[in-house]
Amino acid sequence: MNVYQIDTVIQINVTFYDVGLNQPADPATTALFVEDPNGNVTQIASNLIVRTGIGSYYFNFLPPEPGKWIYKWEGTGTVIATSKDTSFLVQASDLIE
């Protein structure tokens, strides 16, 4: 599990693939879900997700609180795929509140 300090921008990346062709492919829609340390799940607005190439996307996330965070990508359409649940830990700072 990756560990970050609070107030660090975390780039959350994904690449979707067409499994039959074994190559990157764009889904019709792309969604990112983020669960905070309290168990609240938020879907990130699609206009905040950045496409960098065929099948490749990212979102810059600034976690507002320390704890264990989980995210999952989902693609729909011809390319239907989800990522595994991925978690990371955000540590509080001894110097900054």
N, C-alpha and C positions, 0 to 999 in steps of 0.2 A: 504494500500500500504506500502510495506517495504521501509525503508529509510536507506541508507548507506553513509558513508563518501567516498570521492574520495580516490583512492589508496587502496581500500579494495577489496580483492578477494571475489567474490560472487559465491557460488555453485548453479547452476541452475539444478534442479532435475526433473525427470519424472519417472513414472511407467506406462507401457502400460498393458492393461488387455484384455483378451479374454472375451468379455461380455457374450457370450453364456455359457462358463464354469465358469464364475465369478472367474477367477484366473489370476495372472500375466502371460504374454506371450511376446515373442520377436517378433517384426515386422521383415520383410525381410530387410527393410532399415529404418534407423532412421535419421531424420533431425532436426536441430534446426535453427530457424530464429530469428535474433535479430535486432530490429529497434532502431537506435540511436535517440537522442533528435532532430536531424535535419530532421528526416523522412527517412533516408537511411537504407535499409534493407540488412543485410548480412546473408548468409547461412554459418553456421559454418562447417568447413571441418569435414567429418565423422571420420577421424583418430584422431581428438581431443576430440571426445565424448567417455566417459569411461562407459563400461558396468560393473555393480557391481553384477548382479544376473539376474535371469529370469525376463525380462521386465523392469529392473531398470537401468537407465542411468543418468549420470551427465556430466556437463561441468563447469570447473572453469573459470569464466569470470572476467577480470580486466577492468572495464569501463575506457576509456581514457579521458572522459570529464563528467562534471556534467550535470544534467538534468533528464528528464523522459525517461526511457528505457522500451521497450516492448519486450517480447519474446514469441515464440510459438513453440511447439514440433509437429512433424508429423511422423507417422509410416505408412509404406505401406506393402503390401503383404497380408498374411492371416489375420494378425491383422492390420486393417486399422483404424487409430485413429489420432485425433489431440487434443492438449490441448487447453484450453481457452487462449485467449490473456492475458498475465500476465504482469503487469507493476511494476516497482520499481523506486524509486527516488535516484539519486546520488547527494549528496550535496558537494559543493566546501568547501575547508578548508580556514579558516581565517589565518592560519599559513603557509600553503604550497600552492604553485602555481602549 
